Amino acid sequence: MLAKVLSSAILGVDAYKVEVEVDITRGLPSFSTVGLPEGAVRESKERVKSAVKNSGYEFPSKKITVNLAPADIKKEGTAFDLPIAIGILVATEVVETSKLADFLVMGELSLDGRIKPIKGSLPIAVTARENGLKGIIVPRDNAREGAIVKGVDVLAVETLADVVDFLNNSLSIEPTTVDLEDIFKNNLTYSVDFNEVKGQEHAKRALEIAAAGGHNVIMVGPPGSGKTMLAKRVPTILPDMTFEEAIETTKVHSVMGLLDNNSALIVTRPFRYPHHTISDAGLIGGGQVPKPGEVSLSHSGVLFLDELPEFKKNVLEVMRQPMEDGRVTISRAVTSLTYPAQFMLVAAMNPCPCGFYTDPHHECSCTIPQIRKYKAKVSGPLLDRIDIHIEVPSVRYKDLSDERSGEPSESIKKRVNSARGIQIKRFHDGKIHCNAQMTSRYIKKYCQIGEESKRLLETAIDKLGLSARAYTRILKVARTIADLECRDEITSYHISEAIQYRSLDRNPF
């Protein structure tokens, strides 16, 4: 007998419908799976066989053929265990077919018939809605995540027997529901705060400007000056995530299996902190079956690269395209996948190999050629995409011993939100959302400056040795500084402060 069960598979950060066809005929006992299954899918026959038997059902001693359609796309993962088992039970007339056409069925089976969590229930629920289905049947641990999607019934199950009883109308399962307002209210907390940072007022001010305009940042300072501490607190001053950002970010973490079972939706800005030994595939994404990399996992949040010159040059260079476009496209022979990558880059580096070139309390042991070689590891094209350079000096004892708390993140965030509100209004008719994304057309329109500011810029470029690429970066940052002050015009004061944040463009010797 032939049976058909609807299921789903992940491709990139989206899902597509898969028809699991099970045919049982007379012949020597065998179990074969076709439709480009990869290793974990092929191994499902052993899990399915044990789960069916240990759940109290008879496993047929016949020739079993399972087809996963569309058959021209590679299938991976363990989520097909449950639909295959249900298909076998339908073909042996244990399960009724009246409800099967209304639900997508997904789940990994343990040998005793329990259903284990899967990856990607959020995009699967989206696919069910797009295909006009009533709902999805998923493991209990994944139900809250799928219930974020409105208009789809998400049924949480724990065992194979639960699914059989539901399909046979002998068990009623209430759809899982979540309160989005409650999720945003209770989960929007960070474990760190800017009031814990002693001193470094100049760096805090620069990071506030960066957060307000969505600018990429690089911090330069000796070891122990607080660069990492500052970077970890940047997400706490970024604007709160919108529902659309939360959905897109959750989808990326869901397909990678990184979503906490108790968390239905990611509502705090991600902070990713990869080690400098990471490969280009680990950072950008890739593999035989392409997976998202760190730039996509930090989508809508912060990607922190500590010790920037220690990263391999080819790893840093592949970041240029996603920093420019806000997405990553990975092409392979069989498919081409695009992942979101709209992140804020925060990088940190020492001023020289030993780390003490600018430190007045420690003697630098590096030669000038060594310092030049060290700084040259960060290429001009990559530096061109970083708007703000911050010098972070070592912290004085007076600041460390001060018992008073600094300004909390909540206060800084209010100013950032105000500035972002101005930018959203300004670019409401375009495809950009913040000053950092401005192209030449927008810069010409919204970054008009007076004669005094023009003379100041000319002096900076000619006398201080600033590069030509610094020109547009200074205008963008100056526009953000003016937005923080709720000013329509960019003054020479805004320009002069923006010039301070281009230290790596100057000739250091």
Secondary structure, 3 states (H helix, E strand, C coil): CEEEEEEEEEECCEEEEEEEEEEEECCCCEEEEECCECHHHHCHHHHHHHHHHHCCCCCCCCEEEEEEECCCCCECCCCCHHHHHHHHHHHCCCCCCCCHHHEEECCEECCCCEEECCCCHHHHHHHHHHCCCCEEEEEHHHHHHHCCCCCCEEEEECEHHHHHHHHCCCCCCCCCCCCHHHHHHHHCCCCCCHHHCCCCHHHHHHHHHHHHHCCCEEEECCCCCCHHHHHHCHHHHCCCCCHHHHHHHHHHHHHCCCCCCCCCCCCCCCEECCCCCCCHHHHHEECCCCEECHHHHCCCCEEEECCHHHCCHHHHHCCHHHHHHCEEEEECCCCEEEEECCCEEEEEECCCCCCCCCCCCCCCCCCHHHHHHHHHCCCHHHHCCCCEEEECCCCCHHHHCCCCCCCCHHHHHHHHHHHHHHHHHHCCCCCCCCHHHCCHHHHHHHCCECHHHHHHHHHHHHHCCCCCCHHHHHHHHHHHHHHHCCCCCECHHHHHHHHHCCHHHCCCC
